Amino acid sequence: MSTKRKTSMNKYRLQSIGLGLSLWSMVMGCTAQNGPLGKEEAYRPLDLAQLDGELTAEEPETIALNLFGNKEEAVEGNFSQEIEVLEQQGFKRTLFLTQMNLPDDSVQGIRYRLKFEFDQSTGKWGLTEAGSQQSCSRGDHSGHWTVELCP
């Protein structure tokens, strides 16, 4: 077989592999349950006007915990709560507040994606956008993050 023909066949083989990987990535990475952690469309939007609590504070973490954090002294089981900075650019910050091992038969965990903006005139951070998703304990969405209700 000539070198030119081998090169041509390898080129097509690489294109086929690339196409296969692209299709696999689309199928596995673009659903709400397996989607990228920070993608806004993978979260159920929350109406800020309906939240009970202050939407401004000196630190975004304070707002996150006051609005969505565990308010009970003790939670049964292995409950955990974690805040993670997803993105920070200048006067904007995006956080995750993740709560796992909830005392609920159907919901294993809840994750909030919270966007904040710093107001230089007041010297405080304000919540500008919030969304949530959950991980179900059973059913089709078991163990995956989703916006669907858990059975």
Order of alpha helices (4+ residues) and beta strands (2+ residues): alpha-beta-beta-alpha-beta-beta-beta-beta-beta
